[in-house]
Amino acid sequence: MPRKTDEPSLEPTPEQPALTGRVLPRMLSLEQVQEVLNMKAPLVYSLVRSGELKAAQFGGRGIWRVREDDLLAYIDAAYAKTAERIASGQIPEGETTPQT
């Protein structure tokens, strides 16, 4: 007799198809992205339209969603690009010094 556990069964059932090994990404609304980046809506929409921030439309109403991993990749790329600009002297010293 199989041992009973609290873990969900990985065996496929009619209600639960076989797992493919993929984990579904967390999807963020553009409003959530605005909050994370502390940006206004027009700038977030501009990033999406330009392709700089990957997003997709879902459903009949075309609701925009951004995968959490894509937002993290955008943030990492922005930090890397900024570091390159600072290192190459493209950003003057005064722009990187906090104002008091």
N, C-alpha and C positions, 0 to 999 in steps of 0.2 A: 504494500500500500504506500503511495507517495506521501511524503512528509508535507504537512500543511504549513505554508509560510504566509507572511503578510505582503510579500512581493507580488506584483502583478504577473500573470502568466505571459510568457512570450510566445505561446502557441497561438496560431491564428484561429479566430472564431468568426462566425458570420457578422457579429457586431464589431469585431476588432480585427482588421486585416493584418497580414503578416507585416512585421516591422521591417523597414528597408535599411536600417542602420543610420538613416539620416535623422538629424534632430531639427525640428522646425525652428526657424529663427524667430526672435522676438521682433514684432513689427511695430514701428513707431509712427504716429500721425505727424504731419508737418507742424502741428501746434506743439507737440512734445519736442520735436527737433528744435523749434524756436526757443523753447525753454532751456534746453540743454546748452545750446550755443549762445543764449542771451542775445538773440537777433530778432529783428522785426520780420514780419511775414514777407514783405517784398524781397528782402535779401535772401531768405531761404528759398523762395520760389525761383529766384534768379539762379541760385546754385543748382537747383534741380533742372531747370530749363537748359543751362549750359552743359549739364552732364558732369559737373564737378562733384556733385553729390548724387550718388545713384539712388533712384526712387522708381516706383512703379505705380500704375493706377490699377485699381481692383474694382470689380462690380460694375453694374449698369450706370452708376452715378459717377464713376471715375474717381473714387476716393484714393488719394495719394498715401502711400506708405513707404517708409524707409526701414530697411533691415538694420537692426542694432549694430551688426558687424560692419555694415557699410558706413554708418555714422562714425564708428570708432576708427575705421580706415581713413575717412575724411579728416578727422581730428589729428590722427597721427601724421598724415601727409601735410597738413597745415603747419604742424610743429616742425617737421623736417624742412619744409620750404622756408619757413621763417629762419631757422637756424642757418640754412645755406645763405640766405640774404644777409644776415648779420655777419657771417664769416667773410662774405665777399665785399662787405662795406656798402652794400646797397641800402641799408637802413642806418641812418646817422645815429651816433651815440645818444643824442638827446631823446630820440624816439624810444629807446629801450630803457631809459632811466625813469623809475616811477616818480610821478609828480607828488609833491607834498603840499 
